[in-house]
Amino acid sequence: MPITFDRSICRELNETISREWLVTNGVGGYAAGTIAGVLTRMQHGLLVTSQKDAAGPQLLSAKIDEEVVFDERKYYLGTNEYRDGTLNPAGFGHLEAFRLEEGFPVFTYHLGGIDGIMLEKRIWMPRGYDTTYIQYRLLSTSDFRNATEQVGRTSWRRNSEELSSEEFVRNNGFPAYPEAVQRMLSLTLLPLSAYRPHSQPQYGNNDWHFQVQVHSNSPRQSSSEQTDAGDKSLSLPKGVIGCTIRAWDGATPYSIFAVGHHDSELSFIPTGVWYWHFLRRHEQAAGRPAIDDLYLPGVIKAKLWPGKDSVLTIIVTAEELSSQSFNQHQLNLSYKRSIAEQKHLLSSIIQPQRYFGEGGETSQYTQLLSLPPASDTTLSSEEFLRLLIQAADRFLVQRALPTADPMDKLSLFSHSQQSAPVILSDYYSMEDHTRDALIALPGLTLGTKRFDEARSILRCYARYFKQGLLPDRLPSPERPLEERDYGSADTTLWYFYALDYYVRTTHDYQLLDELYHHLVESVKWYTQGTLNGIKVDPADGLLRVDQPGKSLTWMPASIDGTSTTPRRGKPVEVNALWYHALSLMHEWSQRQEQPGYTRHGHKPSCYQEQAMRCEEHFQERFWYAEGGYLYDAIDGPEGNDDSFRPHQLLALSLRYSPLHCERRRSVFERITEHLLTPFGLRTLALQDQKATNKEEHHKSADQEGILPWLIGPYIDAMLTLQDFLPEKATLQEASGNWHQHDPWQRGLSILAAFRAQFNTGQLGMINELHDVNSPQQGERVASVLSIAELLRVYDLFVRKQSSHPNDLLSSSAVTSTSLPSTRRHAAGVSFTDEARRRYNRIK
């Protein structure tokens, strides 16, 4: 069933304060908070925008607290936590239910006794606009109870997208609950405001007051407030009031409007007071500044009564006022469109999608997997896929980039259009890390059939090659790239991986040809040496990274700016990626040898020789015979590092592997024993978590954790090993029941285990990192890698399940190479008893 919680959860503070909702607008803006209503992060807020003139996201509107007078009793529905730990008010105690309706939060508060009323609040953002809508409506308790019972236990309300167009509009965008007895309440809204970077606190001052320009339908009131914020007051229609707010002269303005019924008795009363010392508990736990002050520009008062005509919609916007609609009918249609857009995300990929590449027309489609049942979740396979796709959509945003050089052949836009699709790494940093984007691209874009965006992203990054390297981030108008931004050894090698995935999915060889010269230059720079001591060792053909105090790989834990995991020398995953890139260049260079192509770079035999040399020494140098696995890094300042980490997994999972089959099985077996958990893979085996003193313990703690996204490479490795089973073992597949046998069913069980995580932390998302000792209490930050890899694996299993004849991405493609090698020997898979027990535990 959809993500929903009843009063048994909603009225428990620890349950509601730890569950977060998130709504995004597709252009880098968002709204976020907790079910309880407490803002637990600096980044939480009702309107966070990515303004063109700001260095990063800006928090404008923090929250709206509600005060209700009903039956001569006052109810406080907001919840705030202060620096001394006090909760005041504690409105979550009135919360009857909470649900996500296609990702949009809906709160239902119970006011009065058994014959009282329900106040329903929903929040959404229209795509492409820095605007948040908050809408209120009344129900009676009996109507609410009857409606939930009628809908049934699997989904206790009727979603608005299931209504007919006429019915939806007639009911103001709400489910068609029976109207209640006319019982009016008085609603007072307190819109608490800010004007600060979204991750930094705001400190109030009694000498600092925001400028508030009041708009109303009263000519006298508008006139009297006209000069307060330096803008001309709007003349609003009856039933609409609002104001425009500036933190100071020259600050970007934003506005708050209330749209109600003409009998709602709407009013806005300026207050201009500071509320002090709000606690942000996540920042406190992390040792960061955790006290925030918020400004109350005024309060909104309105009357509400049950019925379809009595709806109050609050508009919080940083858009031009001329673009705003104050028509309730149009606002209801906005919600309907937002619901329809979210629903379309799933339907659009289930239907066949056609892509025209050089190889001709390719049809791509997604089917639903038959996931095994789980005791800790009721999410169906369709709902699981829907949540994955909706989560993926939140990480794809349009962002302004520096105006392109008109001579740049890879320009994505003309001078009049300066935005491009960008993949965010997580919520709430709002940063775009190139490595994360390239790892996530196959699942986030190809797994959701967003081929045009994948193409644009790959072309965009290619514009920023420098000495064979890609930057760690994309530039912005406020932050141009600097040399220090080219600080990763493996990011560029992930570009080869992402491009290969894209080309095999779409047959778009035209893009490969367009980008090929960048790839040639990149290999050349890696070979001869480039920035940060990144260079191939001529003695063994392996890639070396050597920059003291700086981490150049994908696990950069640091203390006081100094890396605790620099991994100098020759890291195992960097060399697995290097071998993979050389093998791809051998494959792609053969295409350049065809008639009609202008050859760039070396002949195929040159890349083949480099790859073979790299493979030979990889086998020889990285194999740790005593442990039966791979060194994490070799030739470092302290010799070879035998720490058992998941980096070596890439030597098994990539399409071209430098490791012999027999050794792959040994490594996979030990990874299963020591690193696999139901939440992902450990970043360090338990037996290697050594701490001899306090500082070492701090360093160790920074390195320890469970990464969900590594389940993707783990399943790739598992499926690859299946391809090397003896012929008699693969006969089971020919019977048509291959999905009922290992490793297919085990892989599906691993995938299905993630369904329960959608109901905790950031709802509808997957965490970035889990604590080793308490994996259920993961780092409550939503990660693009976690979502993207689950989507990619889901798509991979769908392809296996459907046995599509054009299945270019099946794991059997791993063996389709002409590189001469001795690694592809078929042999039986032999697991230890402990590995089997861990497998069965996951299942």
C-alpha positions, 0 to 999 in steps of 0.5 A: 500500500502507499506510504501512510501512517495512522495515529499510532505512529503520528502521535509518537514523537520519535516516530514522526520526528525521524520521518521526513517528507520532501517535495521538489520543483525540478529546478533545484528548489524544494520544500521539506520537513518532518511528519511532526512538523519540527524542523530538524535540519537547517536545510528544512523549509517550506520554500528553498530556492536556487536563485541565480544571484546566490552562491547556493540554495536559499531558505526563504520560508521556513514553516507555517504553524497553525492555530485553530479555534473550534468549539471554544477551544484553541488547538496548536498544530505546529511543533517546534523544538528549542535549544533547551529541548523544550517542545512548544507547541506539540501539535503532533499530538493532534495528528490523526494520519499522514500519507504521501499522495504520489509523493506529496504530503497530506496531514490530517488533524483531529480537532474536538471529540468523537464528533469533532472535525478533521483539518486536512493539509496538503503541500505541493510544488508546481514543476519549474516554479519556485512556488509552494502551495499549502492547502487546507480543507475541513472534514467531519470525523464521521466522514473521514472514518467512512471515507477511509473504510470505503476505500479499503485497508490496502489504500485507505483513501481515494487518490485524487488522480482517480477522480474524473476531471469534473469530480476533481474540480467540483471537490476542489482537488480533494477526494469526494468525502461526504459533506459534513454539518456546517461547523465553522472554525477560525484558523490563524497561520504563522508563516515563519520566514528566513533569508539565509543559505539553506545550510547555515543558521540565521541570527535575529536582531531586534534592530533588523526587521524584514520589509513587508509590503501588504497586498489586499482587496482593501484600497485603504490598507493597500495604500497605507502599506505601499511604501513599506517594502518599496513596491507598489501594492497589488490590488487583489480580488475579494477572498485573497490577501497577501504580502511581499517580503524583503529581508533588506533593501536589495534582497530578493523578494518573495511573497505569501498569499492566501486564497479562500472563499469570499466569505472566509473573512481573510485578513493579514495582520503585520507583526514583525517579531522574531522567534528565537532559538529554534533547535535543529537536532541533526546539526546538534548531533553532528556538532554543527551550529544548531540554533536558528532564529525565524522572523514572523512578518505577520499572521493570516486569519481565516474562517473555514467550514466543511464543504467543497466551497471552503478551501484555503490555499496558501501560496509561498512564491519567489516568482514574479507576481504577475505570473500568479493565479489567485483563482481557486479553480486554477490552483486545484488544477495545479494540484491535479497536474502535479499528481498526473505528472508523478503518475506519468513517471511510471506509466511512461516507462512501462509503455514501450519507448522508441529511440532512434540511433545509428543502429536503427529503431530500438524499443525500450520498455519496463515490466513489473518484477515479481518480488518475493513477499516481505514481512516488514512492508506491504509495498507491491512491486508496482508501488516499489517501482513507482517510488523508485522512479519518483525518487529518481525524478527528484535528483534530476534538475535543470540548472543554469550553467555558464554561457557556452562558447559559440564555437563549442561544438558540444554546446547544449544551448544557445546564448539565450538558453543557459540551463541543462539537466544536472544530477544532484548527489543528495538531499540536502547538499544540493551539490552535483558531484561528477563521480556520483552523476556518472555512476548514477546515470545508467539507473537514473536516466537509462533505467527510466527511459530518459535518453535525451537527458542522458545524452545531454549530461554526457555531452555537457561533461565532455565540455570540461575535460582538462588534461584528460580529467573531468572536474569534480563538479560542474561550473556555475555562473557564481563558481567557475572551475578551478584547477583544484576541482580536477581532483579525482583519479577515478571520476573520468574512468566512470565517464567511460562506464556511463558512456558505454552503458548509454551506447549499448542501451540506445545504439547512439553511436553518433554520440560515441563518435562525437566524443571519441577524441576526448576519450583518446586524449584522456587515455593519453594523459593518464598514460603520460601523467596528469594532475595530482600525480595521476599516472600509469606506472611504466613498470607494470601498466597500473595506474598510480595516484600520489598526492599527499593528504588528498583523497583522489578516490570515492571514499574521501573521509577527512578530519580537519581538512586532511584525508583519513583515507588518502589511499596513495599508491595504486588503489584496486578500484581505480585500476579495475576502472582503468582496465575497463576503460582500456578494454572499451577503447579497444572495442571502440577503436575497432569502429574507428578503423571502418571505412569512412571514419577519421581515425583518432588515437591509436590502433586497436592493437595498442589499446589491446596491448595496454589492457593485456599488460594491465590485466597481467600485473593486476592479477599478479600484484593485487592478489592477496593469496593469504586472504583469498581476496584483493589488496585495497591498494598496493605500492603505498607509503606503507606498502600494500594495504590488505584491509578488506574493503568493497572497492575490490568489488569493481574488479568483479562487476564491470563489463570487462574484468581484469580478474580470472574467474576462479579468483572472482569467485573467491573474492565474491565469496568473502565479500558475501561473508564479511561485507554483505548486509540487508542494507548494503555493503560494509565499507570495511570488514569488522575484523579490520575495524581497529582503533588503537587510540581516540584519534584512530577511533575517530578515523575508523568511525569515519571510514565505517558504514554500510553503503546501499548503492554497492548492492548494484555492483554486488548483484552485477558480480553475482550475475556475472559469476552465473554466466561462468557456471558449467553448461549443465548448471545453466540447463535449468535456465532453458526450462523457463524457470531460471528465475526460481533458482540461485542466484536470480531469486537471491538477487530479487530477494536482496532487491526486495529487502529495500522496500521497507526503507521507503517508510523510514528516514526520508520517506520515499527515498533510500539513505546514503549511509547506514551505521554499522552498529545500528543500520536501521538508524541510517544517515538520513540523507537521500542518496542518488547513488542508492536510488539509481543503483536500485533502479538499474538493478531493477531494470536488469532483472526485468530484462532477464525476466522478459528475455528481450531479444535486444537485451544488450545489457544482460550480464552475458554481455560481460563475456562479449569481447575479443580481448585475448584472455585466459580469465573466462574458464567455466567452473562450478561456483563453490560457496562456504557455509558462512556465505550460504548462511548470509545469502539465506539471511538476505533471502 
